[in-house]
């Protein structure tokens, strides 16, 4: 008898797609939130545009870190699926 191969269920594909679709959202929302929080702090403390720029940079760093973690999680799931199929 030939070994039976396990097929991915449709839910697994949707889960992977949902996981990967969070990346563009993170790359847009995180820097915007950082900028607006920094701008609000600039107005509150009357210190110029520096906190807005700092907030933007922190937002980009946070988005990059989360993107990296999501991609690692995706690769781990794919590797687990490959192991399960063998």
C-alpha positions in Angstrom: 0.0 0.0 0.0 1.1 3.5 -0.7 1.5 5.8 2.2 -1.4 8.2 2.6 -0.4 11.8 2.4 -2.1 14.3 4.7 -3.7 17.2 2.8 -4.0 20.6 4.2 -7.5 21.6 5.3 -9.0 24.8 3.9 -8.8 26.3 7.3 -5.0 25.9 7.4 -4.6 27.9 4.2 -6.9 30.6 5.4 -4.9 30.8 8.7 -1.6 31.2 6.8 -3.2 33.8 4.5 -4.6 35.7 7.5 -1.2 35.5 9.3 0.6 36.9 6.2 -2.0 39.6 5.6 -1.3 41.2 9.0 2.1 42.3 7.7 0.9 45.1 5.4 -1.4 46.3 8.1 1.4 46.4 10.6 3.7 48.3 8.2 1.0 51.0 7.8 -0.6 51.3 11.2 2.4 51.1 13.5 4.3 54.1 12.1 1.1 56.2 11.9 0.3 55.5 15.5 3.8 56.3 16.5 3.7 59.6 14.6 0.4 60.7 16.0 1.3 59.9 19.5 4.6 61.7 19.1 2.8 64.7 17.6 0.3 64.8 20.4 3.2 64.8 22.9 4.9 67.6 20.9 1.7 69.7 21.2 1.4 68.9 24.9 5.0 69.7 25.8 5.6 72.3 23.1 8.9 70.8 22.0 8.7 70.9 18.2 8.6 68.1 15.8 11.1 65.9 17.5 8.8 63.5 19.4 6.7 63.0 16.2 9.8 62.0 14.3 10.9 59.8 17.2 7.4 58.2 17.4 7.6 57.5 13.6 11.0 55.8 14.0 9.7 53.7 16.9 6.7 52.8 14.9 8.8 51.6 12.0 11.0 49.6 14.4 8.0 48.0 16.1 6.5 47.1 12.7 9.8 45.6 11.5 10.1 43.5 14.7 6.6 42.2 14.5 6.9 41.4 10.8 10.0 39.4 11.5 8.2 37.5 14.3 5.2 36.8 12.1 7.4 35.5 9.3 9.3 33.2 11.7 5.9 31.8 13.0 4.8 31.2 9.4 8.0 29.4 8.5 7.7 27.3 11.6 4.1 26.3 10.7 5.2 25.4 7.2 8.0 23.3 8.5 5.7 21.5 10.9 3.3 20.8 8.0 6.2 19.3 6.0 7.1 17.1 8.9 3.5 16.0 9.3 3.2 15.0 5.6 6.3 12.8 5.8 
